[in-house]
Amino acid sequence: MTDGITALFDDARTRLAGLPRERLARSVPARRILGIARAPRIVPVGEAWHLGVLLLTDDAVLATGDIVRARFEVRRGYAAQSQRERAELAAAAFRGGFAEGEPVHVGWQPLDLAAVAGGEPSGPLALQGDVPSVRWSAAGGYRALEGYLAERIELLGNPPRGAS
């Protein structure tokens, strides 16, 4: 079964060739360099095609984590702590070298396709019967991975008008 799941993602990579990728990043905690405090940063570590709840690299499948747009840090008042935390992530991405407004993926997790093939879920991927499937939202059900990938590749290649 691993071969079947791997083949779905290999086919997806072929169809995605030439389509835009987004950058993957990891957090670097605050530290001191020569006694000077350096703020936390989010630094680039690679690229992937963003396919909804999945990120597809040249050699791995990842579960999407947080997605922010890099922004220059500006002090603002926020009504919610979650807004403040997202603004801090966006500023850390800007400090890490991402361009203003660039989408940045942090907190992603590698998925184990062999575990899925063996009947164990890995992130949003699982077998439903003998069908490789994906849970497209935390509250949503599973749908066939093959159809999900086809739909997401189509959306990436032909985004709806006004989408950015």
KAPE-V207523 format. One record per backbone hydrogen bond with DSSP energy under -1.0 kcal/mol. NH is the residue of the N-H (numbers start at 0). CO is the residue of the C=O. If there is no record, write none. Layout:
BEGIN
[[NH/CO] [NH/CO]]
END
This chain:
BEGIN
[[4/0] [5/1] [6/2] [7/3] [8/4] [9/5] [10/6] [11/7] [12/8] [13/9] [14/10] [15/11] [18/15] [21/47] [23/45] [24/104] [25/42] [27/40] [30/37] [32/35] [35/32] [37/30] [40/27] [41/91] [42/25] [44/23] [45/23] [47/21] [48/55] [50/53] [53/50] [54/61] [55/48] [56/59] [61/54] [62/108] [63/52] [65/105] [67/103] [69/101] [70/89] [83/79] [84/80] [85/81] [86/82] [87/83] [88/84] [89/85] [90/86] [91/87] [92/88] [93/89] [94/90] [95/91] [96/93] [97/92] [100/69] [101/98] [103/67] [104/22] [105/65] [108/62] [110/60] [115/111] [116/112] [117/113] [118/115] [119/114] [121/124] [124/121] [125/132] [127/130] [130/127] [132/125] [133/142] [134/123] [142/133] [144/131] [147/143] [148/144] [149/145] [150/146] [151/147] [152/148] [153/149] [154/150] [155/151] [156/152] [157/153] [162/159]]
END
